[in-house]
Amino acid sequence: MKSWIKLVFSLALPLSVGGIAALFTQAGIDRWFTTIQKPAWQPPNWLFAPVWTVLYILMGIALYLVWKQNAPGKRGAIILWSLQLVLNFLWSFIFFSQHRIALALVDIVVLWLLILLTIFSFAKFSKTAAWLLVPYISWVSFAATLNFAIYQLNR
């Protein structure tokens, strides 16, 4: 497969998944999220979409940097990346569509662990790819803390 096709696919995949997840998110914000208790330190809702867009782009570039390597073992790293993307998507569905705050918290903790494993796995093939995922795990750390606070306030 040509390198530019890998790049386009690597960017399109997380952006598409994020776009679909945003549909659940927006519907949940409009109908449910505005009615629950949230901590005072929660950022404004408008901030999340641009942050996630940047993170999905960084995730895509990281995937591309590993995928283009001609090295054994990269398949496992790409599988880890794919699994974390699935859990990323599921979090939006579980939290905003199903309103299952506790289950979403479990999801995001497992997601965080998968991102960490992906970072270590990607580092074997591209240090740059691994570093590109650091803002992502940082934001998910914050999101997990926010999820926990919302859980505490609404049980």
Buried (B, 14 or more C-beta within 10 A) or exposed (E): EEEEEBBEBBBEBBBEBBEEBBEBBBEBBEEBBEEEEBEEEEEEEEEBEEBBBEBBBBBBBBBBBBBBBEEEEBEEBBEBBEBBBEBBBBBBBBBBBBBBBEBBBEBBBBBBEBBBBBBEBBBBBBEEBBBBBEBBBEBBEEBBEBBBBBBEEEE
